[in-house]
Amino acid sequence: MVAYEHHLAFGEHTGLDLDIRGEIDQIRDNANDFTQFEIGRYDADQFTNLAWRLLGRYIAPNTHLQRVVLDECGITDEIMALLFEELVSSLSVERLDLDSNHFGIDGVRSMIPFLQNTPKFSILYLGLNSNINTECFELLISALDGKSVKELDFCDCNITDISALETYSLPNLDSLSLTGNNIGREGITTLSIMLQKEDTRLTKLELKNTKIDDEDAEILAASLKHNSKLKTLVSNNNNITEKGLAAFLKLLNDISSIDNTYDSNHTLTNVKMFSLPPTNSKDNMLRLINSACKYDDRRAKVISTQFNSENRKELCQLQGIEYSPGSIFADIDPIILPNILTLIGERNGQGELYTALVHTAPDLMSFIDRKALIDGEMAKLAEQMSRLSQQMSALSVKNDQLSKRREMIEQGLSGQKQSMTDGDKKRKVQY
């Protein structure tokens, strides 16, 4: 009976591709080198109700299959019920792709036992499905409460309320895509609360085409001030103008003081906020936002902006801060100015800060020990010369050792030659 059902569902007469039939056999037989199963729309159209039911039955006990891809397979609520009728758990499946299908709340309900009883499950893609609505979202998040899920993609669904993220906990969530969903101000508030939690693990958030405006951008920026986890934020194609961009520019590089620049968000390294229509001011802000994401450390950010007059002037103008070339020096202890000059000189050249000090803060110049600056440079050169001297000494010792070895070799060869000559003479006498 079992063999007959298999033949009936996946035999030659079904029109299924030979490769697909072979892969289904490998799932059934628990082949240890078969870890991913994927079918396209054509083969999915050939699946009967029995085929969907058997596919679920074969996946359930398999211990090697890690990923199941059923994108664009025309899956409905009825097919979901068939697929998950016996697929209520799995020991190996880690990822399930169900993008671009047609199931809704009933189909989600069919999948819940599988989500709750599959210990390694961590990635779920349900994008491009308008039947996945707020009710589906809440049911899914509740089912995943406390589980090991790391990545969720609800791109272009029909979700308008994500408050379930406040009610339930996804302690391992690393990536979340809500692109194309109109989640509203309440949704942005929910996300801001998530991002401010100390135990958040979210490193990637996608909010493209979610109708985010300037106030939403300001809420998000404020929530990221002390966040040290989020690395990527994608929010293209929204209603963000220069005002919202300014909030993120200040988040990433607050030019109001040296301390504020140093304490700016240093974790967010990939921010995409492009939106139409473009303006010179908007383009400049996007350029500076991208630039702020690329500094390799906090000190580099301070040096390249606070101690570079052109960069600092532009940032002040865009952040609405009155620009004064000498105002930054009031925050610096005059005793450490020589060290700062040396540090800046290594990055931007001695002329930049020195010129600024001469023209904008002449009263502080009396504190700068020019002799100390020269002594510092001489000390560096002396240190370099000392290292070179040590290297030369080591090379000299090695050269002497090689010379001695060569001398010994030459002496040995000479002795051998003399011995051979004496031997020849002795043989001649005997002859």
C-alpha positions as a printed NumPy array, in Angstrom:
array([[  0.   ,   0.   ,   0.   ],
       [  2.824,   2.41 ,   0.892],
       [  4.679,   1.724,  -2.353],
       [  1.446,   2.041,  -4.306],
       [  0.688,   5.466,  -2.77 ],
       [  4.2  ,   6.637,  -3.559],
       [  3.904,   5.51 ,  -7.161],
       [  0.491,   7.076,  -7.454],
       [  1.774,  10.436,  -6.179],
       [  5.251,  10.544,  -7.738],
       [  5.336,   7.992, -10.544],
       [  6.29 ,   8.642, -14.155],
       [  2.687,   9.247, -15.14 ],
       [  2.471,  12.354, -12.897],
       [  4.526,  14.522, -15.236],
       [  6.91 ,  15.483, -12.438],
       [ 10.475,  16.258, -13.408],
       [ 12.788,  13.264, -12.989],
       [ 15.115,  15.236, -10.71 ],
       [ 12.239,  16.226,  -8.425],
       [ 11.083,  12.633,  -8.197],
       [ 14.626,  11.598,  -7.296],
       [ 14.846,  14.264,  -4.588],
       [ 11.558,  13.145,  -3.058],
       [ 12.959,   9.601,  -2.948],
       [ 15.998,  10.942,  -1.087],
       [ 13.766,  12.673,   1.463],
       [ 11.782,   9.486,   1.963],
       [ 14.96 ,   7.407,   2.295],
       [ 16.606,   9.964,   4.649],
       [ 19.682,  10.362,   2.443],
       [ 22.422,  11.85 ,   4.617],
       [ 23.792,  14.142,   1.88 ],
       [ 20.461,  15.695,   0.915],
       [ 19.876,  18.871,   2.948],
       [ 17.728,  21.166,   0.751],
       [ 14.528,  20.554,  -1.181],
       [ 13.133,  23.099,  -3.639],
       [ 10.415,  22.918,  -6.271],
       [  9.088,  25.451,  -8.741],
       [  5.593,  26.336,  -9.876],
       [  5.462,  23.832, -12.734],
       [  6.212,  20.818, -10.563],
       [  3.999,  22.117,  -7.764],
       [  1.102,  22.25 , -10.22 ],
       [  1.585,  18.523, -10.847],
       [  1.26 ,  17.725,  -7.123],
       [ -1.984,  16.019,  -6.149],
       [ -3.468,  16.155,  -2.67 ],
       [ -1.823,  12.794,  -2.002],
       [  1.55 ,  14.155,  -3.134],
       [  1.388,  17.098,  -0.699],
       [  0.353,  14.792,   2.139],
       [  3.172,  12.331,   1.418],
       [  5.729,  15.137,   1.131],
       [  4.87 ,  16.232,   4.678],
       [  4.975,  12.619,   5.869],
       [  8.461,  12.093,   4.343],
       [  9.892,  15.328,   5.768],
       [  8.722,  14.672,   9.348],
       [ 11.101,  11.783,  10.273],
       [ 13.988,  12.977,   8.071],
       [ 17.086,  13.856,  10.114],
       [ 19.215,  15.547,   7.428],
       [ 16.893,  17.917,   5.548],
       [ 17.599,  21.493,   6.687],
       [ 15.815,  23.767,   4.211],
       [ 12.494,  23.453,   2.395],
       [ 11.809,  25.999,  -0.386],
       [  8.24 ,  26.191,  -1.687],
       [  8.203,  29.716,  -3.14 ],
       [  5.631,  30.548,  -5.828],
       [  3.996,  27.128,  -5.61 ],
       [  0.391,  28.304,  -5.533],
       [ -0.01 ,  26.992,  -1.995],
       [ -3.476,  27.596,  -0.547],
       [ -4.995,  26.986,   2.866],
       [ -6.113,  23.536,   1.688],
       [ -2.6  ,  22.571,   0.551],
       [ -1.114,  23.842,   3.834],
       [ -3.512,  21.545,   5.713],
       [ -2.392,  18.583,   3.601],
       [  1.322,  19.371,   3.886],
       [  1.29 ,  19.808,   7.659],
       [ -1.233,  17.054,   8.442],
       [  1.617,  14.74 ,   9.497],
       [  4.447,  17.282,   9.46 ],
       [  3.878,  18.394,  13.044],
       [  7.567,  18.375,  13.993],
       [ 11.052,  17.916,  12.568],
       [ 14.444,  17.168,  14.067],
       [ 16.427,  18.787,  11.262],
       [ 14.504,  21.494,   9.373],
       [ 15.974,  24.938,  10.077],
       [ 14.461,  27.072,   7.328],
       [ 11.116,  27.226,   5.53 ],
       [ 10.544,  29.449,   2.483],
       [  6.907,  30.065,   1.539],
       [  7.124,  33.356,  -0.365],
       [  4.584,  34.316,  -3.033],
       [  1.802,  31.889,  -2.123],
       [ -1.922,  32.245,  -1.41 ],
       [ -2.642,  30.905,   2.059],
       [ -4.014,  32.917,   4.962],
       [ -5.026,  32.39 ,   8.579],
       [ -6.192,  28.766,   8.125],
       [ -2.931,  27.846,   6.432],
       [ -0.961,  29.494,   9.24 ],
       [ -2.958,  27.531,  11.808],
       [ -2.003,  24.306,  10.029],
       [  1.675,  25.224,  10.36 ],
       [  1.63 ,  26.124,  14.092],
       [  2.343,  22.603,  15.52 ],
       [  5.383,  22.338,  13.231],
       [  6.73 ,  25.725,  14.402],
       [  6.226,  24.873,  18.049],
       [  7.778,  21.387,  17.917],
       [ 10.798,  21.84 ,  15.626],
       [ 13.783,  22.615,  17.879],
       [ 16.258,  23.725,  15.194],
       [ 13.828,  25.92 ,  13.267],
       [ 15.225,  29.455,  12.908],
       [ 14.271,  31.072,   9.561],
       [ 10.794,  31.721,   8.119],
       [ 10.047,  33.548,   4.86 ],
       [  6.406,  34.428,   4.163],
       [  6.818,  37.477,   1.946],
       [  4.789,  38.604,  -1.053],
       [  1.565,  37.142,   0.294],
       [ -1.291,  39.606,   0.77 ],
       [ -3.29 ,  37.003,   2.697],
       [ -0.761,  37.149,   5.549],
       [ -2.435,  39.847,   7.646],
       [ -2.25 ,  41.145,  11.207],
       [ -4.133,  38.124,  12.572],
       [ -1.647,  35.767,  10.892],
       [  1.272,  37.814,  12.22 ],
       [  0.03 ,  37.683,  15.806],
       [ -0.619,  33.939,  15.596],
       [  2.868,  33.29 ,  14.221],
       [  4.64 ,  35.476,  16.791],
       [  2.716,  33.806,  19.635],
       [  3.684,  30.364,  18.312],
       [  7.336,  31.396,  18.166],
       [  7.309,  32.919,  21.648],
       [ 10.555,  31.975,  23.411],
       [ 11.722,  29.854,  20.458],
       [ 15.049,  29.935,  18.636],
       [ 13.833,  31.788,  15.535],
       [ 16.516,  34.127,  14.193],
       [ 15.113,  35.508,  10.941],
       [ 11.58 ,  36.505,   9.922],
       [ 10.571,  37.961,   6.563],
       [  7.072,  39.412,   6.087],
       [  7.935,  41.488,   3.024],
       [  4.908,  42.864,   1.152],
       [  2.225,  41.221,   3.241],
       [ -0.887,  42.93 ,   4.617],
       [  0.203,  43.586,   8.206],
       [ -0.931,  46.802,   9.887],
       [ -0.334,  46.008,  13.563],
       [  2.872,  44.479,  14.992],
       [  2.088,  44.975,  18.679],
       [  2.449,  41.201,  19.15 ],
       [  6.199,  41.888,  19.281],
       [  5.589,  43.625,  22.604],
       [  3.41 ,  40.827,  23.984],
       [  5.635,  37.895,  23.052],
       [  9.385,  37.369,  23.215],
       [ 11.678,  36.372,  20.357],
       [ 14.964,  36.276,  22.296],
       [ 17.145,  35.183,  19.367],
       [ 15.636,  37.316,  16.599],
       [ 18.498,  38.664,  14.492],
       [ 16.791,  39.869,  11.298],
       [ 13.279,  41.227,  10.702],
       [ 11.765,  42.425,   7.436],
       [  8.497,  44.352,   7.454],
       [  9.05 ,  45.925,   4.055],
       [  5.859,  46.886,   2.257],
       [  3.625,  46.756,   5.35 ],
       [  1.82 ,  49.852,   6.582],
       [  2.656,  49.409,  10.265],
       [  1.915,  53.035,  11.244],
       [  3.243,  55.146,  14.097],
       [  2.255,  52.456,  16.596],
       [  4.442,  49.977,  14.743],
       [  7.424,  52.323,  14.819],
       [  6.88 ,  52.796,  18.55 ],
       [  6.832,  49.024,  19.044],
       [ 10.098,  48.674,  17.142],
       [ 11.699,  51.514,  19.111],
       [ 10.84 ,  49.718,  22.356],
       [ 12.429,  46.521,  21.006],
       [ 15.577,  48.363,  19.972],
       [ 16.001,  49.919,  23.416],
       [ 15.897,  46.617,  25.292],
       [ 19.259,  45.578,  26.685],
       [ 18.771,  41.966,  25.61 ],
       [ 17.843,  42.723,  21.992],
       [ 19.798,  40.755,  19.395],
       [ 18.314,  42.417,  16.321],
       [ 21.116,  43.31 ,  13.898],
       [ 19.095,  43.868,  10.708],
       [ 15.785,  45.704,  10.243],
       [ 14.125,  46.288,   6.855],
       [ 11.387,  48.904,   6.602],
       [ 11.334,  49.786,   2.918],
       [  8.092,  51.234,   1.564],
       [  6.342,  51.358,   4.948],
       [  5.303,  55.041,   4.649],
       [  7.703,  56.117,   7.4  ],
       [  7.816,  59.912,   7.776],
       [ 10.161,  62.339,   9.53 ],
       [  8.608,  61.866,  12.972],
       [  8.919,  58.097,  12.62 ],
       [ 12.569,  58.509,  11.622],
       [ 13.179,  60.689,  14.687],
       [ 11.598,  58.049,  16.954],
       [ 13.81 ,  55.339,  15.453],
       [ 16.925,  57.483,  15.698],
       [ 16.217,  58.237,  19.365],
       [ 15.748,  54.527,  20.123],
       [ 19.167,  53.752,  18.631],
       [ 21.169,  56.243,  20.673],
       [ 22.324,  53.575,  23.12 ],
       [ 21.695,  50.52 ,  20.946],
       [ 24.851,  48.469,  20.346],
       [ 23.366,  45.625,  18.282],
       [ 21.628,  46.922,  15.126],
       [ 24.065,  47.034,  12.21 ],
       [ 21.761,  47.388,   9.187],
       [ 18.701,  49.574,   8.723],
       [ 17.001,  49.659,   5.321],
       [ 14.191,  52.187,   4.941],
       [ 14.246,  53.248,   1.292],
       [ 11.158,  54.546,  -0.525],
       [  9.567,  56.279,   2.451],
       [  8.422,  59.819,   3.23 ],
       [ 11.632,  60.879,   4.94 ],
       [ 12.851,  64.387,   4.169],
       [ 15.87 ,  66.393,   5.315],
       [ 14.393,  66.619,   8.819],
       [ 14.325,  62.845,   9.31 ],
       [ 17.745,  62.432,   7.726],
       [ 19.148,  65.075,  10.088],
       [ 18.02 ,  62.953,  13.047],
       [ 20.015,  59.998,  11.756],
       [ 23.005,  62.147,  10.877],
       [ 23.059,  63.422,  14.456],
       [ 22.641,  59.858,  15.749],
       [ 25.682,  58.715,  13.798],
       [ 27.816,  61.844,  14.134],
       [ 26.624,  64.426,  16.65 ],
       [ 28.85 ,  67.399,  15.889],
       [ 27.647,  69.529,  18.831],
       [ 30.712,  68.594,  20.912],
       [ 33.722,  66.302,  20.893],
       [ 32.19 ,  64.128,  23.595],
       [ 28.91 ,  63.852,  21.682],
       [ 30.735,  62.874,  18.506],
       [ 32.684,  60.251,  20.418],
       [ 29.483,  58.91 ,  22.026],
       [ 27.525,  58.798,  18.748],
       [ 26.15 ,  55.447,  17.566],
       [ 29.108,  53.456,  16.304],
       [ 27.373,  50.113,  15.69 ],
       [ 25.072,  51.05 ,  12.81 ],
       [ 27.298,  50.499,   9.777],
       [ 24.783,  50.155,   6.942],
       [ 21.977,  52.71 ,   6.61 ],
       [ 19.879,  52.966,   3.443],
       [ 17.338,  55.785,   3.446],
       [ 17.113,  56.87 ,  -0.181],
       [ 13.834,  58.504,  -1.169],
       [ 12.498,  60.784,  -3.881],
       [ 12.573,  63.587,  -4.8  ],
       [ 16.335,  64.168,  -4.457],
       [ 17.69 ,  67.536,  -3.283],
       [ 21.216,  68.822,  -2.765],
       [ 20.691,  68.983,   0.983],
       [ 19.231,  65.469,   1.1  ],
       [ 22.051,  64.09 ,  -1.047],
       [ 24.634,  65.726,   1.206],
       [ 23.021,  64.239,   4.291],
       [ 22.88 ,  60.766,   2.755],
       [ 26.549,  61.083,   1.808],
       [ 27.517,  62.106,   5.325],
       [ 25.333,  59.368,   6.862],
       [ 27.101,  56.781,   4.714],
       [ 30.441,  58.311,   5.627],
       [ 29.633,  58.203,   9.35 ],
       [ 28.903,  54.481,   9.014],
       [ 32.369,  53.742,   7.679],
       [ 34.663,  55.01 ,  10.444],
       [ 36.736,  52.178,  11.883],
       [ 36.626,  53.52 ,  15.45 ],
       [ 35.249,  56.367,  17.547],
       [ 38.513,  58.263,  17.65 ],
       [ 38.755,  58.265,  13.866],
       [ 35.257,  59.765,  13.696],
       [ 36.252,  62.583,  16.063],
       [ 39.514,  63.307,  14.234],
       [ 37.974,  63.302,  10.744],
       [ 35.071,  65.577,  11.644],
       [ 35.725,  67.696,  14.742],
       [ 39.326,  68.382,  13.707],
       [ 38.698,  68.923,  10.027],
       [ 37.368,  72.433,   9.482],
       [ 35.571,  71.709,   6.181],
       [ 33.836,  68.566,   7.443],
       [ 32.888,  70.197,  10.72 ],
       [ 31.468,  73.287,   9.04 ],
       [ 29.267,  71.196,   6.725],
       [ 28.019,  69.   ,   9.577],
       [ 27.202,  72.038,  11.72 ],
       [ 25.181,  73.598,   8.918],
       [ 23.189,  70.413,   8.276],
       [ 22.549,  69.799,  11.988],
       [ 21.511,  73.401,  12.676],
       [ 24.484,  74.115,  14.932],
       [ 26.155,  77.519,  14.867],
       [ 29.604,  77.074,  13.397],
       [ 32.527,  78.69 ,  15.179],
       [ 36.018,  77.575,  14.138],
       [ 37.441,  77.979,  17.637],
       [ 34.549,  76.717,  19.727],
       [ 35.769,  73.127,  19.947],
       [ 38.975,  74.082,  21.727],
       [ 37.15 ,  75.203,  24.832],
       [ 36.47 ,  71.529,  25.569],
       [ 40.135,  70.566,  25.386],
       [ 42.513,  70.711,  28.325],
       [ 45.388,  72.937,  27.079],
       [ 47.914,  70.59 ,  28.683],
       [ 47.061,  67.826,  26.214],
       [ 46.99 ,  70.042,  23.111],
       [ 50.516,  68.985,  22.023],
       [ 49.44 ,  65.346,  22.026],
       [ 46.297,  66.219,  20.072],
       [ 48.344,  68.107,  17.489],
       [ 50.57 ,  65.092,  17.009],
       [ 47.559,  62.749,  16.704],
       [ 45.785,  65.001,  14.222],
       [ 48.952,  65.409,  12.25 ],
       [ 49.126,  61.667,  11.74 ],
       [ 45.601,  61.626,  10.236],
       [ 45.059,  65.001,   8.553],
       [ 48.448,  66.713,   8.444],
       [ 49.92 ,  69.212,  10.911],
       [ 48.631,  72.236,   9.004],
       [ 44.894,  71.707,   9.581],
       [ 44.648,  72.011,  13.364],
       [ 47.708,  74.26 ,  13.735],
       [ 46.242,  76.834,  11.335],
       [ 42.892,  76.688,  13.079],
       [ 44.522,  77.279,  16.449],
       [ 46.607,  80.207,  15.223],
       [ 43.685,  82.032,  13.638],
       [ 40.827,  81.165,  15.966],
       [ 42.314,  80.585,  19.391],
       [ 45.502,  82.658,  19.72 ],
       [ 45.029,  82.876,  23.472],
       [ 45.528,  79.122,  23.709],
       [ 48.744,  79.151,  21.691],
       [ 50.712,  80.209,  24.737],
       [ 49.926,  76.844,  26.274],
       [ 51.368,  74.925,  23.359],
       [ 54.948,  73.941,  23.972],
       [ 56.382,  73.987,  20.451],
       [ 59.622,  72.611,  21.812],
       [ 57.656,  69.665,  23.222],
       [ 56.185,  69.012,  19.8  ],
       [ 59.645,  68.99 ,  18.221],
       [ 61.004,  66.855,  21.046],
       [ 58.173,  64.426,  20.471],
       [ 58.971,  64.109,  16.777],
       [ 62.678,  63.711,  17.577],
       [ 61.837,  61.015,  20.124],
       [ 59.883,  59.128,  17.465],
       [ 62.813,  59.368,  15.054],
       [ 65.22 ,  58.247,  17.789],
       [ 63.015,  55.249,  18.486],
       [ 62.957,  54.347,  14.813],
       [ 66.741,  54.737,  14.593],
       [ 67.146,  52.54 ,  17.667],
       [ 65.049,  49.812,  16.073],
       [ 67.071,  50.09 ,  12.873],
       [ 70.296,  49.906,  14.873],
       [ 69.118,  46.772,  16.616],
       [ 68.23 ,  45.251,  13.27 ],
       [ 71.652,  46.185,  11.865],
       [ 73.387,  44.619,  14.88 ],
       [ 71.418,  41.42 ,  14.424],
       [ 72.283,  41.348,  10.72 ],
       [ 75.968,  41.962,  11.534],
       [ 76.021,  39.043,  13.977],
       [ 74.385,  36.801,  11.416],
       [ 76.899,  37.947,   8.787],
       [ 79.807,  37.084,  11.123],
       [ 78.332,  33.647,  11.744],
       [ 78.004,  33.01 ,   8.012],
       [ 81.576,  34.214,   7.415],
       [ 82.892,  31.794,  10.034],
       [ 80.949,  28.921,   8.516],
       [ 82.326,  29.792,   5.091],
       [ 85.902,  29.934,   6.485],
       [ 85.498,  26.533,   8.087],
       [ 84.193,  25.087,   4.812],
       [ 87.151,  26.542,   2.9  ],
       [ 89.617,  25.16 ,   5.464],
       [ 88.021,  21.738,   5.16 ],
       [ 88.262,  21.769,   1.39 ],
       [ 91.928,  22.861,   1.576],
       [ 92.741,  20.012,   3.96 ],
       [ 91.073,  17.494,   1.677],
       [ 93.056,  18.805,  -1.312],
       [ 96.388,  18.606,   0.566],
       [ 95.606,  15.06 ,   1.685],
       [ 94.888,  14.01 ,  -1.875],
       [ 98.236,  15.546,  -3.059],
       [100.273,  13.713,  -0.392],
       [ 98.577,  10.473,  -1.344],
       [ 99.53 ,  10.907,  -5.004],
       [103.199,  11.478,  -4.098],
       [103.29 ,   8.366,  -1.926],
       [101.852,   6.209,  -4.697],
       [104.488,   7.481,  -7.142],
       [107.325,   6.566,  -4.765],
       [105.958,   3.075,  -4.319],
       [105.659,   2.603,  -8.057]])
